Amino acid sequence: MSAIISFSICLDDIDKGRVVTANNGKRYLNLTASVNEETRYGNNVGISHSQTKEEREAKEVKKYLGNGRVVWTDGGISVAERDQEKVSLPDSDLGGSSDLEF
């Protein structure tokens, strides 16, 4: 299964206490990406802080940092599609009513 996922995260929401320093001095932030089959706004990927085993067992709420979408797949994951909102404009020539569908 292969896929390319495009996403963005909010740097202001990062818990700085979760940044770890490796032996080589480089700093890392462990993230988790979850891919959903269904989407409403064109985003079917959620990005959050990775949880420890203890946090998962305690059912702690995930801290979401951003979202994204699958932009290419070999068929194993669905590509995110944006739902189109339907809007019916009033017919001004006929004095029609405003029937807006959201």
N, C-alpha and C positions, 0 to 999 in steps of 0.2 A: 504494500500500500504506500503510495507516494502522494504528496500534496505540497503545494506552496501556499503559505498563509501570510497575509499582509495584516499587520496590526499596529496599534499605537497604544502607549501607556501614558498615564498622567504622572509625571515625575514628582509633582507636589504631593501625591498620595503615597509615595514609597515610604515605608517604615524604615528609617535609617538604621535602626537596630538590627535589621535583617540582612544588612550588607556584611558579607564575610570576606576576610582577607586570606588569600591562599599563601602557601609557603613562598611563592615567588614574589609576593608583595602586591599582586594584582587583586582588585576588589571585585566581588561578584554579588549578584542578587539572584537568588533562585526563584524562578517563576514557574507557574503551571498554566498550560493552555488547554482549555476544554473545548471540544468541537461538538456542536449540536447539529442534528439533522434538520431541525426546523429553524426558520428565521422569519422575522417580520420586517426588520428595517435594513436588511442586507448584511447584517452581521451575525455570523453563526459561530464565532470564536470568542470565548471569554478568557481574559488574562488575569491571574491573581497571584498573590504571594504563595509560594509553596508552603504547605503545612507539614508540621512534624507528625510523627505517628501519634504522639500524645494529643496534639491538637485535633487530629482526625477522630481519635477515640473519644475525646471529650465533646465531639460534635460542635466545635467552635465555628463561628461564622467565618467564611472566607472573606478576605479583604481584596475586592476587585480593583484592579488598576486600569483596566481598559478593555477594549474589544477589537475585533477584527473580522476578517472574512476569508474563506477559502477562495483563492483566485484561480487555482489550477489543481486538477486531480487526475489520477490515472483510473478513476472510477470507484475507488474504495471509500471516498468521502464525497459528500455532495457539495457542489459549488454554491455559495450563498447567492441568492437572488432576492432583489428588493421587491416587495409587494408594491403594486401600483395602486395609488389611491384613485378612486373613481369620483369625478366631480361632474355633476350635471349643472350647466349654467342655465339661468332662466332665459326663456325666449322673449326678449324685449318687444319683438314685433307683435306677438300675440298676447302680451300682458300676462305671460305664464308665471307660475309660482316658482319660488326658489327651492328646488329639490336637490339638496346637497347630500351626497353619500360619502361617508368617511370610513 
